[in-house]
Amino acid sequence: MADQVASHYAGGNDIVAAIAESLRKAGKDMDKLTTADLGTVDEFHIRGRQATLELARSLNLTPESHVLDIGCGLGGPARTLVETYHCRVTGIDLTPEFCDAAAALCDWVGLSDQVSFRQGDATALPFDDSMFDAAMTIHVAMNIARKDLVYAEARRVLKPGARFGVYDVLQGEGGEVLYPVPWAREKSISHLATPDEMKSLLTKAGFKILEVQDSTEEGQRWFEAMAARMAAGAVPAVTFQSFLGNDFPQMARNQVANLRDRRIRTVTYICQA
Ligand SMILES: C[S@@+](CC[C@H](N)C(=O)[O-])C[C@H]1O[C@@H](n2cnc3c(N)ncnc32)[C@H](O)[C@@H]1O
């Protein structure tokens, strides 16, 4: 299962080379790249950087904070936190190619000192108890059947009282998900929890839920705008297509339908350990 998830994301091409080529083709100077240049590829979730900033606002971050990003992908959310709060972030991700690419992208924008990445599984975190001042996980658990382990592990590595931000794709009331979607080309690696299941999972792991925010409508508008831009050929310099490949336009169209029909929902939970 874990291998299938990692190969879904890694795609088989050289991710760093593909992103660099797209940026060069768009006329970007690789020596003067900013995190803003990367936001359309390295913030790999619905509503991109804006959603990361919204989540981060509730994590009580200071320059002294050491934050864990569970399922960090290409590291965009980690870099956004470092740039905004001047904190330190450790990212962990199942897909080795994403961890390597995340480190390379940090080098490009000069943020390697404050962010580090490590390959690993969210269901068995390679960290000591009570190590982190805050943690977040963005669009990760939809690939993981054992969410109970993910949240128990997050609780274990957080200091008592620390904040945990979860922004995920949930099963909606509108029927079966239409595939392919960005996290799965078919059902076998997709494991969506319902909003009721999420509340129970987080509570059973020992978290107090402080806030719940459903952003399905905003997510729908964001994906509609992206699908419209792609249909018009007006795509940004670099997109998720760099690693997801040529079926990304179909994934985007399916996401518009999945969100519109409420087959999926996007929900944020701000929790306290
Ligand atoms: C849609 S991406 C989101 C990446 C990142 N959080 C972001 O928002 O840009 C999902 C990520 O979850 C990772 N992932 C899936 N299952 C995982 C697991 N069991 N442990 C750690 N990471 C996992 C994948 O490798 C992928 O990088």
The ligand as a Tripos MOL2 file, in Angstrom:
@<TRIPOS>MOLECULE
LIG
   27    29     1     0     0
SMALL
NO_CHARGES

@<TRIPOS>ATOM
      1 C1         -1.3780   15.8830   -1.7740 C.3       1 LIG1
      2 S1          0.2340   15.7290   -1.1350 S.3       1 LIG1
      3 C2          0.2930   17.0630    0.0290 C.3       1 LIG1
      4 C3          1.7060   17.5010    0.3160 C.3       1 LIG1
      5 C4          1.8480   18.7050    1.2580 C.3       1 LIG1
      6 N1          1.2350   18.4540    2.5400 N.3       1 LIG1
      7 C5          1.2640   19.9490    0.6480 C.2       1 LIG1
      8 O1          0.1630   20.3260    1.0520 O.co2     1 LIG1
      9 O2          1.9000   20.5460   -0.2310 O.co2     1 LIG1
     10 C6          0.1290   14.2880   -0.1040 C.3       1 LIG1
     11 C7          1.4550   13.8760    0.4950 C.3       1 LIG1
     12 O3          1.2320   12.9010    1.5130 O.3       1 LIG1
     13 C8          2.3170   12.0010    1.4870 C.3       1 LIG1
     14 N2          1.9090   10.7740    2.1830 N.ar      1 LIG1
     15 C9          0.9450    9.8910    1.8330 C.ar      1 LIG1
     16 N3          0.8940    8.8780    2.7250 N.ar      1 LIG1
     17 C10         1.8200    9.1420    3.6770 C.ar      1 LIG1
     18 C11         2.2550    8.4770    4.8640 C.ar      1 LIG1
     19 N4          1.7290    7.3050    5.2480 N.pl3     1 LIG1
     20 N5          3.2300    9.0440    5.5960 N.ar      1 LIG1
     21 C12         3.8160   10.2160    5.2200 C.ar      1 LIG1
     22 N6          3.4560   10.8800    4.0950 N.ar      1 LIG1
     23 C13         2.4710   10.3660    3.3260 C.ar      1 LIG1
     24 C14         2.5890   11.8180    0.0100 C.3       1 LIG1
     25 O4          3.8550   11.2850   -0.2400 O.3       1 LIG1
     26 C15         2.4150   13.2500   -0.4900 C.3       1 LIG1
     27 O5          3.6180   13.9540   -0.4490 O.3       1 LIG1
@<TRIPOS>BOND
     1     1     2 1
     2     2     3 1
     3     2    10 1
     4     3     4 1
     5     4     5 1
     6     5     6 1
     7     5     7 1
     8     7     8 2
     9     7     9 1
    10    10    11 1
    11    11    12 1
    12    11    26 1
    13    12    13 1
    14    13    14 1
    15    13    24 1
    16    14    15 ar
    17    14    23 ar
    18    15    16 ar
    19    16    17 ar
    20    17    18 ar
    21    17    23 ar
    22    18    19 1
    23    18    20 ar
    24    20    21 ar
    25    21    22 ar
    26    22    23 ar
    27    24    25 1
    28    24    26 1
    29    26    27 1
@<TRIPOS>SUBSTRUCTURE
     1 LIG1         1 GROUP 0 **** ****
